[in-house]
Amino acid sequence: MTRRTMRMAGVVLAGMVIFLPLSSLVIWSFAEKWYWPHLFPQQTGLFYWAKVMQGDLLRALTDGFLIAIVVTVLTLVITIPLAYVLARLPVPFKPLILMIFLLPQAFPQLPVFVNSTTLLYQVNLGGKLGGVVLIHMVGALVFAVWTMTAVFKSVPEALEEAAINLGASRFKAFYSVSLPLATPGIIASTLLVFLYSLDEFTGTLLVGSPFVLTLPVYMYRTSVGYELQVASISALMLMVPGIVLLVLLERYMKSEYLSMFGRI
Amino acid sequence: MRLSHRLACLVIALPPLAIVVWLFFIPFLSSAYLSLLREDQWSLRNYYLVWRLYRYDILYTLWIAFFSLVAVLVIAVFLCGYLRIHINRPVEFLFKIPLFIPFVVVGHAMRVLLAPKGTLNAALSQIGLVNMNDPPSIAFGWIGIAVCLIWKNLALAVLLVLGSYRSVDETFLEAARNFGASTFQQIKDILLPMSKASLAVAGAFMFTSMLASFSVPLMIGSGEPPQMVMIDVFYRINYQMDYGTANALGVVSYLLAMGVAGYYLRTIQKGT
């Protein structure tokens, strides 16, 4: 075999491994009648797509987006100053602070979130949007603090010192030198926080049930309830934001950021 | 630092720290506390119940995680070796896709694909490989869970292993090629030994995430024992409201994760 055909064979094989599981979702989302053991549905159409547009799916979609936007904005606002301080200043207890932000990555989340749910119910946030936002922020903060600290560390300190030597205050140096230079990294980190919140399942199921519905939880319910068409449509919708992000950011994304994504 | 600066740092650090401490650190510690209480009395009965009811589930979970991890690492070692030596960007891109597909979606997709009357069996029965009247069930068992975990984690493994292979200097590979080394030999004798440390780190990271996997076994589990540990914790809370045993099982899962974390730290310190 020539090198060229080897390469093509590799692409075809990889394409099959990746797209075979996903293709079933596409077929199922258009299937109106599909009897075993036919390879393809007997009748296809947009019936279920039209149906889900009126049901709970739309509510799950809008609630999920609302939660993700709130989580992203809040996380960003409280993380940027902290990340800057951690990257630049000799903060007291820095190792301890960083360790606390590492814990949720190192240990299983579900058994911890079971107790977090109890705590949220104690302050009357269980089963409410606010509670879901807070539980999403736990994971989002871990992710944001680590990536943004790295981003600020990569901005050369000398530039800031030059600004300060020329008479800028520390805040002015941060605002007009470091922040603009860190912007690309911050944008990447922000998009990933948004995606994390949109895809979060465990915390939403525990804290939000049965009142708060996001797309992953809705998909879980419909899938185990054997509403396979509805579940497949939800699954496809869940995949769209991630794929768009991957295509847009593939070239710019550092592998450390991407690797955080293996967890969702 | 001046006192006012210290105060400013504190104010800045407080809100994010408060959220993580309140909703992760305290609940994490209270797992240990609640696991030692039974009807408001100090007791080890929860751990006894874990031993009696769940010891096989713990082994089952370890088995799935171990099997999936070995499979992912073996595939990644050779796939990345191929991608490092013969550059193939489209394949590299394809293997990034699963990173952005959440575990729940993977679970559902595999459920549709691998169920007894799923798409894969339908396709195989067309060419006579599968008996339509008694189709095999790959989903709803440990293999189904393992397939999901492997599929999703392979993306992560390819990313990390390929990164570390790329940091191996090209001259080593050239030298080996000059002596007539095949692709396989270049992987086995150069790339793999020089990336051992990052392979161990990636492995430890994936192993804990596999132990803690919840949405995948929830989507494609059979609902009958044996179950993965996270499912047991969830059912114990949801159906029995038994926080004591659930937390004891949680503590066991932390200890398993910690064992791996210890190994991971040792590998980093050795710096090999």
Boltz contact constraints between the chains, C-beta under 6 A:
constraints:
  - contact:
      token1: [A, 7]
      token2: [B, 88]
      max_distance: 6.0
  - contact:
      token1: [A, 10]
      token2: [B, 88]
      max_distance: 6.0
  - contact:
      token1: [A, 10]
      token2: [B, 91]
      max_distance: 6.0
  - contact:
      token1: [A, 11]
      token2: [B, 90]
      max_distance: 6.0
  - contact:
      token1: [A, 11]
      token2: [B, 91]
      max_distance: 6.0
  - contact:
      token1: [A, 14]
      token2: [B, 91]
      max_distance: 6.0
  - contact:
      token1: [A, 14]
      token2: [B, 94]
      max_distance: 6.0
  - contact:
      token1: [A, 18]
      token2: [B, 94]
      max_distance: 6.0
  - contact:
      token1: [A, 18]
      token2: [B, 97]
      max_distance: 6.0
  - contact:
      token1: [A, 21]
      token2: [B, 109]
      max_distance: 6.0
  - contact:
      token1: [A, 21]
      token2: [B, 110]
      max_distance: 6.0
  - contact:
      token1: [A, 21]
      token2: [B, 113]
      max_distance: 6.0
  - contact:
      token1: [A, 22]
      token2: [B, 109]
      max_distance: 6.0
  - contact:
      token1: [A, 24]
      token2: [B, 112]
      max_distance: 6.0
  - contact:
      token1: [A, 24]
      token2: [B, 113]
      max_distance: 6.0
  - contact:
      token1: [A, 24]
      token2: [B, 119]
      max_distance: 6.0
  - contact:
      token1: [A, 25]
      token2: [B, 109]
      max_distance: 6.0
  - contact:
      token1: [A, 28]
      token2: [B, 112]
      max_distance: 6.0
  - contact:
      token1: [A, 36]
      token2: [B, 117]
      max_distance: 6.0
  - contact:
      token1: [A, 37]
      token2: [B, 122]
      max_distance: 6.0
  - contact:
      token1: [A, 37]
      token2: [B, 125]
      max_distance: 6.0
  - contact:
      token1: [A, 37]
      token2: [B, 132]
      max_distance: 6.0
  - contact:
      token1: [A, 39]
      token2: [B, 122]
      max_distance: 6.0
  - contact:
      token1: [A, 39]
      token2: [B, 123]
      max_distance: 6.0
  - contact:
      token1: [A, 39]
      token2: [B, 126]
      max_distance: 6.0
  - contact:
      token1: [A, 78]
      token2: [B, 15]
      max_distance: 6.0
  - contact:
      token1: [A, 78]
      token2: [B, 16]
      max_distance: 6.0
  - contact:
      token1: [A, 81]
      token2: [B, 12]
      max_distance: 6.0
  - contact:
      token1: [A, 82]
      token2: [B, 12]
      max_distance: 6.0
  - contact:
      token1: [A, 82]
      token2: [B, 13]
      max_distance: 6.0
  - contact:
      token1: [A, 82]
      token2: [B, 16]
      max_distance: 6.0
  - contact:
      token1: [A, 85]
      token2: [B, 9]
      max_distance: 6.0
  - contact:
      token1: [A, 85]
      token2: [B, 12]
      max_distance: 6.0
  - contact:
      token1: [A, 91]
      token2: [B, 9]
      max_distance: 6.0
  - contact:
      token1: [A, 100]
      token2: [B, 20]
      max_distance: 6.0
  - contact:
      token1: [A, 104]
      token2: [B, 24]
      max_distance: 6.0
  - contact:
      token1: [A, 106]
      token2: [B, 261]
      max_distance: 6.0
  - contact:
      token1: [A, 107]
      token2: [B, 254]
      max_distance: 6.0
  - contact:
      token1: [A, 107]
      token2: [B, 257]
      max_distance: 6.0
  - contact:
      token1: [A, 108]
      token2: [B, 212]
      max_distance: 6.0
  - contact:
      token1: [A, 108]
      token2: [B, 253]
      max_distance: 6.0
  - contact:
      token1: [A, 110]
      token2: [B, 214]
      max_distance: 6.0
  - contact:
      token1: [A, 110]
      token2: [B, 230]
      max_distance: 6.0
  - contact:
      token1: [A, 110]
      token2: [B, 233]
      max_distance: 6.0
  - contact:
      token1: [A, 111]
      token2: [B, 31]
      max_distance: 6.0
  - contact:
      token1: [A, 111]
      token2: [B, 233]
      max_distance: 6.0
  - contact:
      token1: [A, 111]
      token2: [B, 250]
      max_distance: 6.0
  - contact:
      token1: [A, 112]
      token2: [B, 24]
      max_distance: 6.0
  - contact:
      token1: [A, 112]
      token2: [B, 27]
      max_distance: 6.0
  - contact:
      token1: [A, 112]
      token2: [B, 28]
      max_distance: 6.0
  - contact:
      token1: [A, 114]
      token2: [B, 237]
      max_distance: 6.0
  - contact:
      token1: [A, 115]
      token2: [B, 27]
      max_distance: 6.0
  - contact:
      token1: [A, 115]
      token2: [B, 30]
      max_distance: 6.0
  - contact:
      token1: [A, 116]
      token2: [B, 23]
      max_distance: 6.0
  - contact:
      token1: [A, 116]
      token2: [B, 27]
      max_distance: 6.0
  - contact:
      token1: [A, 137]
      token2: [B, 19]
      max_distance: 6.0
  - contact:
      token1: [A, 138]
      token2: [B, 20]
      max_distance: 6.0
  - contact:
      token1: [A, 138]
      token2: [B, 23]
      max_distance: 6.0
  - contact:
      token1: [A, 138]
      token2: [B, 24]
      max_distance: 6.0
  - contact:
      token1: [A, 141]
      token2: [B, 16]
      max_distance: 6.0
  - contact:
      token1: [A, 141]
      token2: [B, 20]
      max_distance: 6.0
  - contact:
      token1: [A, 199]
      token2: [B, 102]
      max_distance: 6.0
  - contact:
      token1: [A, 201]
      token2: [B, 104]
      max_distance: 6.0
  - contact:
      token1: [A, 201]
      token2: [B, 215]
      max_distance: 6.0
  - contact:
      token1: [A, 202]
      token2: [B, 214]
      max_distance: 6.0
  - contact:
      token1: [A, 216]
      token2: [B, 104]
      max_distance: 6.0
  - contact:
      token1: [A, 219]
      token2: [B, 104]
      max_distance: 6.0
  - contact:
      token1: [A, 220]
      token2: [B, 104]
      max_distance: 6.0
  - contact:
      token1: [A, 223]
      token2: [B, 108]
      max_distance: 6.0
  - contact:
      token1: [A, 231]
      token2: [B, 108]
      max_distance: 6.0
  - contact:
      token1: [A, 235]
      token2: [B, 105]
      max_distance: 6.0
  - contact:
      token1: [A, 235]
      token2: [B, 108]
      max_distance: 6.0
  - contact:
      token1: [A, 238]
      token2: [B, 105]
      max_distance: 6.0
  - contact:
      token1: [A, 239]
      token2: [B, 101]
      max_distance: 6.0
  - contact:
      token1: [A, 242]
      token2: [B, 100]
      max_distance: 6.0
  - contact:
      token1: [A, 246]
      token2: [B, 100]
      max_distance: 6.0
  - contact:
      token1: [A, 255]
      token2: [B, 159]
      max_distance: 6.0
  - contact:
      token1: [A, 255]
      token2: [B, 163]
      max_distance: 6.0
  - contact:
      token1: [A, 258]
      token2: [B, 99]
      max_distance: 6.0
  - contact:
      token1: [A, 258]
      token2: [B, 159]
      max_distance: 6.0
  - contact:
      token1: [A, 259]
      token2: [B, 156]
      max_distance: 6.0
  - contact:
      token1: [A, 259]
      token2: [B, 159]
      max_distance: 6.0
  - contact:
      token1: [A, 259]
      token2: [B, 160]
      max_distance: 6.0
  - contact:
      token1: [A, 261]
      token2: [B, 99]
      max_distance: 6.0
  - contact:
      token1: [A, 262]
      token2: [B, 156]
      max_distance: 6.0
  - contact:
      token1: [A, 263]
      token2: [B, 209]
      max_distance: 6.0
  - contact:
      token1: [A, 264]
      token2: [B, 102]
      max_distance: 6.0
